[in-house]
């Protein structure tokens, strides 16, 4: 992840260890993935054995790590970092 925005130069890490709080957002993403994969597995495979659930959830979680990592940081930054999206900001 960049330390500064490549377009406007905004420093992403507002204070040291700022993004440790993003793990709570990441946790919410993980729970959403668990529930979604559980429901999809139950519906599509008609209640398979427990190890099928574990494999599917593990694979889905690993696949979505890049998404979860970046979006949890972005969401945390927007909620607690005082950052707003400004599409018409002047470039450096
Ligand atoms: Zn920017």
PDB file of the backbone (N, CA, C, O) and the ligand in Angstrom, with CONECT records:
HET     ZN  A 101       1
ATOM      1  N   UNK A   1       0.844  -1.193   0.000  1.00  0.00           N
ATOM      2  CA  UNK A   1       0.000   0.000   0.000  1.00  0.00           C
ATOM      3  C   UNK A   1       0.878   1.241   0.000  1.00  0.00           C
ATOM      4  O   UNK A   1       1.917   1.274   0.658  1.00  0.00           O
ATOM      5  N   UNK A   2       0.460   2.253  -0.735  1.00  0.00           N
ATOM      6  CA  UNK A   2       1.211   3.506  -0.786  1.00  0.00           C
ATOM      7  C   UNK A   2       1.209   4.189   0.586  1.00  0.00           C
ATOM      8  O   UNK A   2       0.258   4.043   1.354  1.00  0.00           O
ATOM      9  N   UNK A   3       2.279   4.934   0.889  1.00  0.00           N
ATOM     10  CA  UNK A   3       2.274   5.750   2.107  1.00  0.00           C
ATOM     11  C   UNK A   3       1.579   7.087   1.855  1.00  0.00           C
ATOM     12  O   UNK A   3       0.995   7.679   2.762  1.00  0.00           O
ATOM     13  N   UNK A   4       1.655   7.556   0.591  1.00  0.00           N
ATOM     14  CA  UNK A   4       0.994   8.797   0.208  1.00  0.00           C
ATOM     15  C   UNK A   4       0.156   8.548  -1.044  1.00  0.00           C
ATOM     16  O   UNK A   4       0.476   7.676  -1.851  1.00  0.00           O
ATOM     17  N   UNK A   5      -0.917   9.319  -1.198  1.00  0.00           N
ATOM     18  CA  UNK A   5      -1.754   9.220  -2.397  1.00  0.00           C
ATOM     19  C   UNK A   5      -0.932   9.655  -3.608  1.00  0.00           C
ATOM     20  O   UNK A   5      -0.335  10.731  -3.587  1.00  0.00           O
ATOM     21  N   UNK A   6      -0.888   8.830  -4.677  1.00  0.00           N
ATOM     22  CA  UNK A   6      -0.095   9.199  -5.852  1.00  0.00           C
ATOM     23  C   UNK A   6      -0.663  10.401  -6.605  1.00  0.00           C
ATOM     24  O   UNK A   6       0.054  11.013  -7.397  1.00  0.00           O
ATOM     25  N   UNK A   7      -1.918  10.752  -6.384  1.00  0.00           N
ATOM     26  CA  UNK A   7      -2.518  11.879  -7.112  1.00  0.00           C
ATOM     27  C   UNK A   7      -2.441  13.188  -6.345  1.00  0.00           C
ATOM     28  O   UNK A   7      -2.071  14.216  -6.912  1.00  0.00           O
ATOM     29  N   UNK A   8      -2.790  13.164  -5.043  1.00  0.00           N
ATOM     30  CA  UNK A   8      -2.862  14.428  -4.310  1.00  0.00           C
ATOM     31  C   UNK A   8      -1.839  14.519  -3.178  1.00  0.00           C
ATOM     32  O   UNK A   8      -1.741  15.561  -2.531  1.00  0.00           O
ATOM     33  N   UNK A   9      -1.075  13.454  -2.924  1.00  0.00           N
ATOM     34  CA  UNK A   9      -0.026  13.518  -1.915  1.00  0.00           C
ATOM     35  C   UNK A   9      -0.497  13.354  -0.480  1.00  0.00           C
ATOM     36  O   UNK A   9       0.294  13.534   0.446  1.00  0.00           O
ATOM     37  N   UNK A  10      -1.752  13.019  -0.272  1.00  0.00           N
ATOM     38  CA  UNK A  10      -2.278  12.828   1.080  1.00  0.00           C
ATOM     39  C   UNK A  10      -1.530  11.704   1.779  1.00  0.00           C
ATOM     40  O   UNK A  10      -1.350  10.627   1.211  1.00  0.00           O
ATOM     41  N   UNK A  11      -1.087  11.953   3.027  1.00  0.00           N
ATOM     42  CA  UNK A  11      -0.442  10.893   3.805  1.00  0.00           C
ATOM     43  C   UNK A  11      -1.535  10.026   4.413  1.00  0.00           C
ATOM     44  O   UNK A  11      -2.403  10.518   5.134  1.00  0.00           O
ATOM     45  N   UNK A  12      -1.482   8.716   4.110  1.00  0.00           N
ATOM     46  CA  UNK A  12      -2.560   7.830   4.540  1.00  0.00           C
ATOM     47  C   UNK A  12      -2.510   7.528   6.026  1.00  0.00           C
ATOM     48  O   UNK A  12      -3.551   7.504   6.681  1.00  0.00           O
ATOM     49  N   UNK A  13      -1.317   7.294   6.577  1.00  0.00           N
ATOM     50  CA  UNK A  13      -1.218   6.928   7.985  1.00  0.00           C
ATOM     51  C   UNK A  13      -1.254   8.198   8.826  1.00  0.00           C
ATOM     52  O   UNK A  13      -0.239   8.875   8.989  1.00  0.00           O
ATOM     53  N   UNK A  14      -2.438   8.517   9.360  1.00  0.00           N
ATOM     54  CA  UNK A  14      -2.680   9.778  10.057  1.00  0.00           C
ATOM     55  C   UNK A  14      -1.778   9.906  11.276  1.00  0.00           C
ATOM     56  O   UNK A  14      -1.259  10.990  11.544  1.00  0.00           O
ATOM     57  N   UNK A  15      -1.581   8.820  12.020  1.00  0.00           N
ATOM     58  CA  UNK A  15      -0.698   8.788  13.178  1.00  0.00           C
ATOM     59  C   UNK A  15      -0.078   7.401  13.244  1.00  0.00           C
ATOM     60  O   UNK A  15      -0.573   6.486  12.587  1.00  0.00           O
ATOM     61  N   UNK A  16       1.000   7.211  14.024  1.00  0.00           N
ATOM     62  CA  UNK A  16       1.626   5.882  14.093  1.00  0.00           C
ATOM     63  C   UNK A  16       0.628   4.811  14.527  1.00  0.00           C
ATOM     64  O   UNK A  16      -0.179   5.030  15.431  1.00  0.00           O
ATOM     65  N   UNK A  17       0.691   3.683  13.890  1.00  0.00           N
ATOM     66  CA  UNK A  17      -0.181   2.531  14.164  1.00  0.00           C
ATOM     67  C   UNK A  17      -1.655   2.831  13.938  1.00  0.00           C
ATOM     68  O   UNK A  17      -2.521   2.165  14.506  1.00  0.00           O
ATOM     69  N   UNK A  18      -1.940   3.822  13.118  1.00  0.00           N
ATOM     70  CA  UNK A  18      -3.331   4.205  12.868  1.00  0.00           C
ATOM     71  C   UNK A  18      -4.146   3.043  12.319  1.00  0.00           C
ATOM     72  O   UNK A  18      -5.304   2.861  12.693  1.00  0.00           O
ATOM     73  N   UNK A  19      -3.541   2.257  11.434  1.00  0.00           N
ATOM     74  CA  UNK A  19      -4.303   1.233  10.738  1.00  0.00           C
ATOM     75  C   UNK A  19      -4.516  -0.045  11.542  1.00  0.00           C
ATOM     76  O   UNK A  19      -5.103  -0.999  11.031  1.00  0.00           O
ATOM     77  N   UNK A  20      -4.044  -0.082  12.804  1.00  0.00           N
ATOM     78  CA  UNK A  20      -4.375  -1.249  13.633  1.00  0.00           C
ATOM     79  C   UNK A  20      -5.877  -1.356  13.824  1.00  0.00           C
ATOM     80  O   UNK A  20      -6.410  -2.460  13.937  1.00  0.00           O
ATOM     81  N   UNK A  21      -6.572  -0.214  13.863  1.00  0.00           N
ATOM     82  CA  UNK A  21      -8.029  -0.226  14.011  1.00  0.00           C
ATOM     83  C   UNK A  21      -8.735  -0.803  12.798  1.00  0.00           C
ATOM     84  O   UNK A  21      -9.888  -1.224  12.885  1.00  0.00           O
ATOM     85  N   UNK A  22      -8.033  -0.823  11.654  1.00  0.00           N
ATOM     86  CA  UNK A  22      -8.654  -1.364  10.445  1.00  0.00           C
ATOM     87  C   UNK A  22      -8.900  -2.852  10.561  1.00  0.00           C
ATOM     88  O   UNK A  22      -9.675  -3.416   9.788  1.00  0.00           O
ATOM     89  N   UNK A  23      -8.241  -3.504  11.531  1.00  0.00           N
ATOM     90  CA  UNK A  23      -8.472  -4.945  11.671  1.00  0.00           C
ATOM     91  C   UNK A  23      -9.907  -5.235  12.132  1.00  0.00           C
ATOM     92  O   UNK A  23     -10.430  -6.323  11.892  1.00  0.00           O
ATOM     93  N   UNK A  24     -10.534  -4.265  12.789  1.00  0.00           N
ATOM     94  CA  UNK A  24     -11.929  -4.481  13.174  1.00  0.00           C
ATOM     95  C   UNK A  24     -12.837  -4.459  11.944  1.00  0.00           C
ATOM     96  O   UNK A  24     -13.790  -5.231  11.852  1.00  0.00           O
ATOM     97  N   UNK A  25     -12.531  -3.569  11.006  1.00  0.00           N
ATOM     98  CA  UNK A  25     -13.286  -3.533   9.755  1.00  0.00           C
ATOM     99  C   UNK A  25     -13.011  -4.809   8.962  1.00  0.00           C
ATOM    100  O   UNK A  25     -13.918  -5.399   8.376  1.00  0.00           O
ATOM    101  N   UNK A  26     -11.734  -5.226   8.956  1.00  0.00           N
ATOM    102  CA  UNK A  26     -11.355  -6.455   8.271  1.00  0.00           C
ATOM    103  C   UNK A  26     -12.085  -7.662   8.874  1.00  0.00           C
ATOM    104  O   UNK A  26     -12.495  -8.578   8.162  1.00  0.00           O
ATOM    105  N   UNK A  27     -12.233  -7.636  10.192  1.00  0.00           N
ATOM    106  CA  UNK A  27     -12.963  -8.716  10.871  1.00  0.00           C
ATOM    107  C   UNK A  27     -14.415  -8.760  10.387  1.00  0.00           C
ATOM    108  O   UNK A  27     -14.965  -9.835  10.148  1.00  0.00           O
ATOM    109  N   UNK A  28     -15.024  -7.591  10.247  1.00  0.00           N
ATOM    110  CA  UNK A  28     -16.403  -7.536   9.742  1.00  0.00           C
ATOM    111  C   UNK A  28     -16.485  -8.104   8.323  1.00  0.00           C
ATOM    112  O   UNK A  28     -17.430  -8.821   7.990  1.00  0.00           O
ATOM    113  N   UNK A  29     -15.487  -7.780   7.486  1.00  0.00           N
ATOM    114  CA  UNK A  29     -15.442  -8.359   6.141  1.00  0.00           C
ATOM    115  C   UNK A  29     -15.340  -9.882   6.228  1.00  0.00           C
ATOM    116  O   UNK A  29     -16.027 -10.596   5.498  1.00  0.00           O
ATOM    117  N   UNK A  30     -14.479 -10.374   7.122  1.00  0.00           N
ATOM    118  CA  UNK A  30     -14.294 -11.823   7.246  1.00  0.00           C
ATOM    119  C   UNK A  30     -15.586 -12.509   7.670  1.00  0.00           C
ATOM    120  O   UNK A  30     -15.936 -13.558   7.131  1.00  0.00           O
ATOM    121  N   UNK A  31     -16.296 -11.925   8.631  1.00  0.00           N
ATOM    122  CA  UNK A  31     -17.568 -12.512   9.066  1.00  0.00           C
ATOM    123  C   UNK A  31     -18.565 -12.526   7.913  1.00  0.00           C
ATOM    124  O   UNK A  31     -19.288 -13.503   7.720  1.00  0.00           O
ATOM    125  N   UNK A  32     -18.599 -11.433   7.145  1.00  0.00           N
ATOM    126  CA  UNK A  32     -19.500 -11.384   5.989  1.00  0.00           C
ATOM    127  C   UNK A  32     -19.146 -12.476   4.982  1.00  0.00           C
ATOM    128  O   UNK A  32     -20.034 -13.105   4.406  1.00  0.00           O
ATOM    129  N   UNK A  33     -17.840 -12.701   4.769  1.00  0.00           N
ATOM    130  CA  UNK A  33     -17.404 -13.760   3.848  1.00  0.00           C
ATOM    131  C   UNK A  33     -17.799 -15.126   4.404  1.00  0.00           C
ATOM    132  O   UNK A  33     -18.305 -15.970   3.664  1.00  0.00           O
ATOM    133  N   UNK A  34     -17.571 -15.355   5.717  1.00  0.00           N
ATOM    134  CA  UNK A  34     -17.930 -16.637   6.334  1.00  0.00           C
ATOM    135  C   UNK A  34     -19.406 -16.938   6.118  1.00  0.00           C
ATOM    136  O   UNK A  34     -19.767 -18.027   5.671  1.00  0.00           O
ATOM    137  N   UNK A  35     -20.254 -15.969   6.437  1.00  0.00           N
ATOM    138  CA  UNK A  35     -21.702 -16.187   6.361  1.00  0.00           C
ATOM    139  C   UNK A  35     -22.128 -16.420   4.915  1.00  0.00           C
ATOM    140  O   UNK A  35     -22.926 -17.312   4.628  1.00  0.00           O
ATOM    141  N   UNK A  36     -21.584 -15.605   4.004  1.00  0.00           N
ATOM    142  CA  UNK A  36     -21.953 -15.751   2.594  1.00  0.00           C
ATOM    143  C   UNK A  36     -21.552 -17.121   2.065  1.00  0.00           C
ATOM    144  O   UNK A  36     -22.349 -17.792   1.409  1.00  0.00           O
ATOM    145  N   UNK A  37     -20.311 -17.541   2.349  1.00  0.00           N
ATOM    146  CA  UNK A  37     -19.840 -18.843   1.858  1.00  0.00           C
ATOM    147  C   UNK A  37     -20.622 -19.979   2.519  1.00  0.00           C
ATOM    148  O   UNK A  37     -20.931 -20.983   1.877  1.00  0.00           O
ATOM    149  N   UNK A  38     -20.933 -19.819   3.786  1.00  0.00           N
ATOM    150  CA  UNK A  38     -21.718 -20.845   4.475  1.00  0.00           C
ATOM    151  C   UNK A  38     -23.081 -21.026   3.817  1.00  0.00           C
ATOM    152  O   UNK A  38     -23.507 -22.151   3.554  1.00  0.00           O
ATOM    153  N   UNK A  39     -23.761 -19.914   3.555  1.00  0.00           N
ATOM    154  CA  UNK A  39     -25.099 -19.982   2.950  1.00  0.00           C
ATOM    155  C   UNK A  39     -25.020 -20.543   1.535  1.00  0.00           C
ATOM    156  O   UNK A  39     -25.814 -21.403   1.153  1.00  0.00           O
ATOM    157  N   UNK A  40     -24.047 -20.045   0.755  1.00  0.00           N
ATOM    158  CA  UNK A  40     -23.919 -20.517  -0.634  1.00  0.00           C
ATOM    159  C   UNK A  40     -23.592 -22.009  -0.655  1.00  0.00           C
ATOM    160  O   UNK A  40     -24.152 -22.754  -1.460  1.00  0.00           O
ATOM    161  N   UNK A  41     -22.683 -22.454   0.229  1.00  0.00           N
ATOM    162  CA  UNK A  41     -22.325 -23.870   0.279  1.00  0.00           C
ATOM    163  C   UNK A  41     -23.527 -24.724   0.677  1.00  0.00           C
ATOM    164  O   UNK A  41     -23.758 -25.786   0.099  1.00  0.00           O
ATOM    165  N   UNK A  42     -24.282 -24.260   1.656  1.00  0.00           N
ATOM    166  CA  UNK A  42     -25.451 -25.017   2.107  1.00  0.00           C
ATOM    167  C   UNK A  42     -26.484 -25.148   0.997  1.00  0.00           C
ATOM    168  O   UNK A  42     -27.052 -26.220   0.789  1.00  0.00           O
ATOM    169  N   UNK A  43     -26.725 -24.046   0.283  1.00  0.00           N
ATOM    170  CA  UNK A  43     -27.758 -24.053  -0.757  1.00  0.00           C
ATOM    171  C   UNK A  43     -27.301 -24.871  -1.968  1.00  0.00           C
ATOM    172  O   UNK A  43     -28.053 -25.702  -2.478  1.00  0.00           O
ATOM    173  N   UNK A  44     -26.068 -24.633  -2.427  1.00  0.00           N
ATOM    174  CA  UNK A  44     -25.617 -25.278  -3.664  1.00  0.00           C
ATOM    175  C   UNK A  44     -25.265 -26.749  -3.469  1.00  0.00           C
ATOM    176  O   UNK A  44     -25.508 -27.562  -4.361  1.00  0.00           O
ATOM    177  N   UNK A  45     -24.699 -27.103  -2.321  1.00  0.00           N
ATOM    178  CA  UNK A  45     -24.240 -28.481  -2.118  1.00  0.00           C
ATOM    179  C   UNK A  45     -25.165 -29.276  -1.203  1.00  0.00           C
ATOM    180  O   UNK A  45     -24.876 -30.430  -0.883  1.00  0.00           O
ATOM    181  N   UNK A  46     -26.261 -28.678  -0.783  1.00  0.00           N
ATOM    182  CA  UNK A  46     -27.274 -29.360   0.016  1.00  0.00           C
ATOM    183  C   UNK A  46     -26.704 -29.978   1.295  1.00  0.00           C
ATOM    184  O   UNK A  46     -26.704 -31.197   1.468  1.00  0.00           O
ATOM    185  N   UNK A  47     -26.219 -29.107   2.184  1.00  0.00           N
ATOM    186  CA  UNK A  47     -25.692 -29.488   3.502  1.00  0.00           C
ATOM    187  C   UNK A  47     -24.607 -30.577   3.420  1.00  0.00           C
ATOM    188  O   UNK A  47     -24.826 -31.710   3.850  1.00  0.00           O
ATOM    189  N   UNK A  48     -23.437 -30.223   2.862  1.00  0.00           N
ATOM    190  CA  UNK A  48     -22.330 -31.195   2.769  1.00  0.00           C
ATOM    191  C   UNK A  48     -21.677 -31.416   4.133  1.00  0.00           C
ATOM    192  O   UNK A  48     -22.027 -30.731   5.093  1.00  0.00           O
ATOM    193  N   UNK A  49     -20.716 -32.379   4.242  1.00  0.00           N
ATOM    194  CA  UNK A  49     -19.983 -32.584   5.505  1.00  0.00           C
ATOM    195  C   UNK A  49     -19.224 -31.327   5.923  1.00  0.00           C
ATOM    196  O   UNK A  49     -18.970 -30.438   5.110  1.00  0.00           O
ATOM    197  N   UNK A  50     -18.866 -31.269   7.209  1.00  0.00           N
ATOM    198  CA  UNK A  50     -18.278 -30.050   7.795  1.00  0.00           C
ATOM    199  C   UNK A  50     -16.957 -29.681   7.140  1.00  0.00           C
ATOM    200  O   UNK A  50     -16.647 -28.494   7.028  1.00  0.00           O
ATOM    201  N   UNK A  51     -16.152 -30.674   6.696  1.00  0.00           N
ATOM    202  CA  UNK A  51     -14.849 -30.332   6.117  1.00  0.00           C
ATOM    203  C   UNK A  51     -15.005 -29.577   4.793  1.00  0.00           C
ATOM    204  O   UNK A  51     -14.126 -28.800   4.421  1.00  0.00           O
ATOM    205  N   UNK A  52     -16.112 -29.796   4.081  1.00  0.00           N
ATOM    206  CA  UNK A  52     -16.355 -29.029   2.849  1.00  0.00           C
ATOM    207  C   UNK A  52     -16.567 -27.550   3.188  1.00  0.00           C
ATOM    208  O   UNK A  52     -16.054 -26.669   2.498  1.00  0.00           O
ATOM    209  N   UNK A  53     -17.319 -27.293   4.245  1.00  0.00           N
ATOM    210  CA  UNK A  53     -17.502 -25.907   4.689  1.00  0.00           C
ATOM    211  C   UNK A  53     -16.158 -25.268   5.030  1.00  0.00           C
ATOM    212  O   UNK A  53     -15.876 -24.136   4.636  1.00  0.00           O
ATOM    213  N   UNK A  54     -15.326 -26.021   5.776  1.00  0.00           N
ATOM    214  CA  UNK A  54     -14.043 -25.463   6.212  1.00  0.00           C
ATOM    215  C   UNK A  54     -13.143 -25.153   5.022  1.00  0.00           C
ATOM    216  O   UNK A  54     -12.475 -24.120   5.001  1.00  0.00           O
ATOM    217  N   UNK A  55     -13.122 -26.039   4.036  1.00  0.00           N
ATOM    218  CA  UNK A  55     -12.297 -25.810   2.840  1.00  0.00           C
ATOM    219  C   UNK A  55     -12.811 -24.589   2.082  1.00  0.00           C
ATOM    220  O   UNK A  55     -12.032 -23.714   1.706  1.00  0.00           O
ATOM    221  N   UNK A  56     -14.122 -24.533   1.859  1.00  0.00           N
ATOM    222  CA  UNK A  56     -14.685 -23.419   1.096  1.00  0.00           C
ATOM    223  C   UNK A  56     -14.441 -22.078   1.783  1.00  0.00           C
ATOM    224  O   UNK A  56     -14.066 -21.100   1.137  1.00  0.00           O
ATOM    225  N   UNK A  57     -14.655 -22.043   3.088  1.00  0.00           N
ATOM    226  CA  UNK A  57     -14.474 -20.781   3.816  1.00  0.00           C
ATOM    227  C   UNK A  57     -13.011 -20.371   3.828  1.00  0.00           C
ATOM    228  O   UNK A  57     -12.702 -19.189   3.675  1.00  0.00           O
ATOM    229  N   UNK A  58     -12.101 -21.331   4.007  1.00  0.00           N
ATOM    230  CA  UNK A  58     -10.671 -21.005   4.001  1.00  0.00           C
ATOM    231  C   UNK A  58     -10.241 -20.465   2.644  1.00  0.00           C
ATOM    232  O   UNK A  58      -9.548 -19.451   2.569  1.00  0.00           O
ATOM    233  N   UNK A  59     -10.650 -21.136   1.572  1.00  0.00           N
ATOM    234  CA  UNK A  59     -10.275 -20.683   0.225  1.00  0.00           C
ATOM    235  C   UNK A  59     -10.856 -19.305  -0.059  1.00  0.00           C
ATOM    236  O   UNK A  59     -10.155 -18.434  -0.574  1.00  0.00           O
ATOM    237  N   UNK A  60     -12.126 -19.095   0.269  1.00  0.00           N
ATOM    238  CA  UNK A  60     -12.751 -17.790   0.008  1.00  0.00           C
ATOM    239  C   UNK A  60     -12.070 -16.680   0.803  1.00  0.00           C
ATOM    240  O   UNK A  60     -11.856 -15.585   0.282  1.00  0.00           O
ATOM    241  N   UNK A  61     -11.732 -16.956   2.053  1.00  0.00           N
ATOM    242  CA  UNK A  61     -11.057 -15.944   2.872  1.00  0.00           C
ATOM    243  C   UNK A  61      -9.695 -15.599   2.282  1.00  0.00           C
ATOM    244  O   UNK A  61      -9.328 -14.425   2.219  1.00  0.00           O
ATOM    245  N   UNK A  62      -8.941 -16.610   1.849  1.00  0.00           N
ATOM    246  CA  UNK A  62      -7.619 -16.355   1.258  1.00  0.00           C
ATOM    247  C   UNK A  62      -7.742 -15.572  -0.051  1.00  0.00           C
ATOM    248  O   UNK A  62      -6.935 -14.686  -0.332  1.00  0.00           O
ATOM    249  N   UNK A  63      -8.761 -15.909  -0.847  1.00  0.00           N
ATOM    250  CA  UNK A  63      -8.952 -15.209  -2.122  1.00  0.00           C
ATOM    251  C   UNK A  63      -9.288 -13.733  -1.883  1.00  0.00           C
ATOM    252  O   UNK A  63      -8.850 -12.866  -2.639  1.00  0.00           O
ATOM    253  N   UNK A  64     -10.056 -13.453  -0.844  1.00  0.00           N
ATOM    254  CA  UNK A  64     -10.505 -12.080  -0.604  1.00  0.00           C
ATOM    255  C   UNK A  64      -9.562 -11.283   0.300  1.00  0.00           C
ATOM    256  O   UNK A  64      -9.902 -10.161   0.675  1.00  0.00           O
ATOM    257  N   UNK A  65      -8.396 -11.815   0.663  1.00  0.00           N
ATOM    258  CA  UNK A  65      -7.454 -11.071   1.509  1.00  0.00           C
ATOM    259  C   UNK A  65      -7.061  -9.727   0.892  1.00  0.00           C
ATOM    260  O   UNK A  65      -7.106  -8.718   1.595  1.00  0.00           O
ATOM    261  N   UNK A  66      -6.678  -9.664  -0.388  1.00  0.00           N
ATOM    262  CA  UNK A  66      -6.300  -8.343  -0.939  1.00  0.00           C
ATOM    263  C   UNK A  66      -7.448  -7.343  -0.880  1.00  0.00           C
ATOM    264  O   UNK A  66      -7.239  -6.179  -0.538  1.00  0.00           O
ATOM    265  N   UNK A  67      -8.645  -7.782  -1.207  1.00  0.00           N
ATOM    266  CA  UNK A  67      -9.833  -6.923  -1.134  1.00  0.00           C
ATOM    267  C   UNK A  67     -10.066  -6.464   0.302  1.00  0.00           C
ATOM    268  O   UNK A  67     -10.235  -5.272   0.560  1.00  0.00           O
ATOM    269  N   UNK A  68     -10.075  -7.404   1.224  1.00  0.00           N
ATOM    270  CA  UNK A  68     -10.359  -7.103   2.625  1.00  0.00           C
ATOM    271  C   UNK A  68      -9.304  -6.166   3.212  1.00  0.00           C
ATOM    272  O   UNK A  68      -9.637  -5.225   3.933  1.00  0.00           O
ATOM    273  N   UNK A  69      -8.038  -6.424   2.903  1.00  0.00           N
ATOM    274  CA  UNK A  69      -6.931  -5.608   3.421  1.00  0.00           C
ATOM    275  C   UNK A  69      -7.076  -4.154   2.991  1.00  0.00           C
ATOM    276  O   UNK A  69      -7.015  -3.248   3.822  1.00  0.00           O
ATOM    277  N   UNK A  70      -7.268  -3.934   1.699  1.00  0.00           N
ATOM    278  CA  UNK A  70      -7.290  -2.566   1.182  1.00  0.00           C
ATOM    279  C   UNK A  70      -8.575  -1.831   1.542  1.00  0.00           C
ATOM    280  O   UNK A  70      -8.530  -0.673   1.959  1.00  0.00           O
ATOM    281  N   UNK A  71      -9.709  -2.488   1.386  1.00  0.00           N
ATOM    282  CA  UNK A  71     -10.967  -1.798   1.657  1.00  0.00           C
ATOM    283  C   UNK A  71     -11.166  -1.552   3.145  1.00  0.00           C
ATOM    284  O   UNK A  71     -11.769  -0.543   3.513  1.00  0.00           O
ATOM    285  N   UNK A  72     -10.682  -2.437   4.016  1.00  0.00           N
ATOM    286  CA  UNK A  72     -10.824  -2.173   5.443  1.00  0.00           C
ATOM    287  C   UNK A  72      -9.999  -0.952   5.844  1.00  0.00           C
ATOM    288  O   UNK A  72     -10.441  -0.151   6.668  1.00  0.00           O
ATOM    289  N   UNK A  73      -8.802  -0.804   5.267  1.00  0.00           N
ATOM    290  CA  UNK A  73      -7.996   0.384   5.540  1.00  0.00           C
ATOM    291  C   UNK A  73      -8.669   1.641   5.000  1.00  0.00           C
ATOM    292  O   UNK A  73      -8.714   2.672   5.670  1.00  0.00           O
ATOM    293  N   UNK A  74      -9.186   1.539   3.790  1.00  0.00           N
ATOM    294  CA  UNK A  74      -9.846   2.701   3.185  1.00  0.00           C
ATOM    295  C   UNK A  74     -11.069   3.129   3.993  1.00  0.00           C
ATOM    296  O   UNK A  74     -11.263   4.319   4.246  1.00  0.00           O
ATOM    297  N   UNK A  75     -11.891   2.167   4.397  1.00  0.00           N
ATOM    298  CA  UNK A  75     -13.086   2.488   5.170  1.00  0.00           C
ATOM    299  C   UNK A  75     -12.697   3.074   6.523  1.00  0.00           C
ATOM    300  O   UNK A  75     -13.295   4.054   6.967  1.00  0.00           O
ATOM    301  N   UNK A  76     -11.704   2.484   7.178  1.00  0.00           N
ATOM    302  CA  UNK A  76     -11.261   2.997   8.478  1.00  0.00           C
ATOM    303  C   UNK A  76     -10.712   4.416   8.348  1.00  0.00           C
ATOM    304  O   UNK A  76     -10.967   5.269   9.198  1.00  0.00           O
ATOM    305  N   UNK A  77      -9.960   4.658   7.278  1.00  0.00           N
ATOM    306  CA  UNK A  77      -9.408   5.996   7.044  1.00  0.00           C
ATOM    307  C   UNK A  77     -10.519   7.014   6.839  1.00  0.00           C
ATOM    308  O   UNK A  77     -10.429   8.135   7.341  1.00  0.00           O
ATOM    309  N   UNK A  78     -11.558   6.642   6.114  1.00  0.00           N
ATOM    310  CA  UNK A  78     -12.647   7.584   5.853  1.00  0.00           C
ATOM    311  C   UNK A  78     -13.495   7.814   7.101  1.00  0.00           C
ATOM    312  O   UNK A  78     -14.002   8.918   7.299  1.00  0.00           O
ATOM    313  N   UNK A  79     -13.659   6.802   7.943  1.00  0.00           N
ATOM    314  CA  UNK A  79     -14.492   6.967   9.136  1.00  0.00           C
ATOM    315  C   UNK A  79     -13.731   7.703  10.233  1.00  0.00           C
ATOM    316  O   UNK A  79     -14.268   8.639  10.826  1.00  0.00           O
ATOM    317  N   UNK A  80     -12.484   7.298  10.517  1.00  0.00           N
ATOM    318  CA  UNK A  80     -11.760   7.824  11.674  1.00  0.00           C
ATOM    319  C   UNK A  80     -10.576   8.715  11.320  1.00  0.00           C
ATOM    320  O   UNK A  80     -10.000   9.324  12.221  1.00  0.00           O
ATOM    321  N   UNK A  81     -10.189   8.819  10.064  1.00  0.00           N
ATOM    322  CA  UNK A  81      -9.021   9.588   9.694  1.00  0.00           C
ATOM    323  C   UNK A  81      -9.322  11.001   9.234  1.00  0.00           C
ATOM    324  O   UNK A  81      -8.403  11.760   8.923  1.00  0.00           O
ATOM    325  N   UNK A  82     -10.598  11.366   9.187  1.00  0.00           N
ATOM    326  CA  UNK A  82     -10.962  12.712   8.759  1.00  0.00           C
ATOM    327  C   UNK A  82     -10.706  12.971   7.292  1.00  0.00           C
ATOM    328  O   UNK A  82     -10.477  14.114   6.895  1.00  0.00           O
ATOM    329  N   UNK A  83     -10.741  11.916   6.473  1.00  0.00           N
ATOM    330  CA  UNK A  83     -10.481  12.050   5.047  1.00  0.00           C
ATOM    331  C   UNK A  83     -11.803  12.072   4.296  1.00  0.00           C
ATOM    332  O   UNK A  83     -12.700  11.273   4.567  1.00  0.00           O
ATOM    333  N   UNK A  84     -11.912  13.000   3.347  1.00  0.00           N
ATOM    334  CA  UNK A  84     -13.101  13.055   2.510  1.00  0.00           C
ATOM    335  C   UNK A  84     -12.692  12.946   1.053  1.00  0.00           C
ATOM    336  O   UNK A  84     -11.615  13.403   0.671  1.00  0.00           O
ATOM    337  N   UNK A  85     -13.545  12.343   0.239  1.00  0.00           N
ATOM    338  CA  UNK A  85     -13.295  12.252  -1.186  1.00  0.00           C
ATOM    339  C   UNK A  85     -13.597  13.590  -1.829  1.00  0.00           C
ATOM    340  O   UNK A  85     -14.715  14.095  -1.727  1.00  0.00           O
ATOM    341  N   UNK A  86     -12.588  14.175  -2.503  1.00  0.00           N
ATOM    342  CA  UNK A  86     -12.779  15.445  -3.182  1.00  0.00           C
ATOM    343  C   UNK A  86     -12.316  15.281  -4.631  1.00  0.00           C
ATOM    344  O   UNK A  86     -11.122  15.376  -4.915  1.00  0.00           O
ATOM    345  N   UNK A  87     -13.245  15.037  -5.535  1.00  0.00           N
ATOM    346  CA  UNK A  87     -12.862  14.719  -6.923  1.00  0.00           C
ATOM    347  C   UNK A  87     -12.214  15.884  -7.658  1.00  0.00           C
ATOM    348  O   UNK A  87     -11.500  15.648  -8.633  1.00  0.00           O
ATOM    349  N   UNK A  88     -12.425  17.121  -7.241  1.00  0.00           N
ATOM    350  CA  UNK A  88     -11.909  18.264  -7.996  1.00  0.00           C
ATOM    351  C   UNK A  88     -10.660  18.896  -7.373  1.00  0.00           C
ATOM    352  O   UNK A  88     -10.347  20.057  -7.637  1.00  0.00           O
ATOM    353  N   UNK A  89      -9.942  18.113  -6.534  1.00  0.00           N
ATOM    354  CA  UNK A  89      -8.755  18.647  -5.873  1.00  0.00           C
ATOM    355  C   UNK A  89      -7.662  18.895  -6.919  1.00  0.00           C
ATOM    356  O   UNK A  89      -7.530  18.136  -7.879  1.00  0.00           O
ATOM    357  N   UNK A  90      -6.871  19.979  -6.721  1.00  0.00           N
ATOM    358  CA  UNK A  90      -5.776  20.312  -7.641  1.00  0.00           C
ATOM    359  C   UNK A  90      -4.637  19.309  -7.471  1.00  0.00           C
ATOM    360  O   UNK A  90      -4.268  18.961  -6.349  1.00  0.00           O
ATOM    361  N   UNK A  91      -4.088  18.849  -8.589  1.00  0.00           N
ATOM    362  CA  UNK A  91      -2.968  17.909  -8.545  1.00  0.00           C
ATOM    363  C   UNK A  91      -1.682  18.668  -8.308  1.00  0.00           C
ATOM    364  O   UNK A  91      -1.574  19.847  -8.644  1.00  0.00           O
ATOM    365  N   UNK A  92      -0.681  17.970  -7.711  1.00  0.00           N
ATOM    366  CA  UNK A  92       0.602  18.625  -7.418  1.00  0.00           C
ATOM    367  C   UNK A  92       1.395  18.846  -8.692  1.00  0.00           C
ATOM    368  O   UNK A  92       2.501  19.384  -8.645  1.00  0.00           O
TER     369      UNK A  92
HETATM  370 ZN    ZN A 101      -5.575  11.607  -3.285  1.00  0.00          ZN
END
